[in-house]
Amino acid sequence: MANEKKQADFAFGKENYRIMLVGIALVLVGFALMTGGGSNDPQVWNEEVYNFRRITLAPLLVLAGFVINIYAIVKKAKD
C-alpha cells in the first residue's frame, strides 16, 4: 500500500482540456478578425468597419468559442 502511486484528482480530464483549448482558440481568432478597419485621420470614414468579417463572422466565432468552452466545463470527465 505504501508503494501505490497517488493519482491527482483533477476537475477535468484530458479531453475536457483539449475541447477547452479549441474553444479558447476560436475566441482568439474571432477577436483577431474583429481588429483593423480604422483610419489614422478622424475626418475620413472607412467603410471597412462594416464588412462581413467584422460584423458577422468574428462575433459568431467568438460566440461558438464560448459555447464550446461551456460544453468543455459541463462535460463529465471520463475516469
DAHUVEN-V181160 format. One record per residue. SS is DSSP state (alpha for helix, beta for strand, coil for the rest). PHI is phi in whole degrees, -180 to 180 (* if undefined). PSI is psi in whole degrees, 0 to 359 (none if undefined). Layout:
BEGIN
<<SS | PHI | PSI> <SS | PHI | PSI>>
END
This chain:
BEGIN
<<coil | * | 327> <coil | -72 | 335> <coil | -86 | 354> <coil | -68 | 138> <coil | -81 | 136> <coil | -84 | 130> <coil | -98 | 130> <coil | -68 | 140> <coil | -96 | 101> <coil | -93 | 154> <coil | -69 | 328> <coil | -123 | 158> <coil | -94 | 180> <alpha | -60 | 319> <alpha | -64 | 321> <alpha | -62 | 317> <alpha | -67 | 323> <alpha | -64 | 315> <alpha | -63 | 320> <alpha | -65 | 322> <alpha | -65 | 323> <alpha | -63 | 316> <alpha | -63 | 317> <alpha | -64 | 320> <alpha | -62 | 318> <alpha | -63 | 319> <alpha | -62 | 315> <alpha | -65 | 319> <alpha | -64 | 319> <alpha | -61 | 315> <alpha | -67 | 325> <alpha | -65 | 324> <alpha | -70 | 339> <alpha | -78 | 343> <coil | -75 | 163> <coil | 91 | 184> <coil | 85 | 3> <coil | -82 | 179> <coil | -135 | 144> <coil | -74 | 333> <coil | -101 | 117> <coil | -67 | 346> <coil | -86 | 351> <coil | -107 | 127> <coil | -93 | 135> <coil | -114 | 117> <alpha | -71 | 349> <alpha | -63 | 344> <alpha | -64 | 329> <alpha | -105 | 38> <coil | -92 | 170> <alpha | -59 | 320> <alpha | -62 | 316> <alpha | -83 | 329> <alpha | -90 | 327> <alpha | -116 | 303> <alpha | -65 | 310> <alpha | -62 | 312> <alpha | -63 | 326> <alpha | -66 | 321> <alpha | -65 | 319> <alpha | -64 | 315> <alpha | -63 | 317> <alpha | -63 | 321> <alpha | -63 | 319> <alpha | -67 | 320> <alpha | -64 | 318> <alpha | -64 | 320> <alpha | -65 | 320> <alpha | -63 | 318> <alpha | -62 | 319> <alpha | -65 | 326> <alpha | -73 | 319> <alpha | -78 | 331> <coil | -61 | 132> <coil | -75 | 131> <coil | -74 | 141> <coil | -78 | 142> <coil | -82 | none>>
END
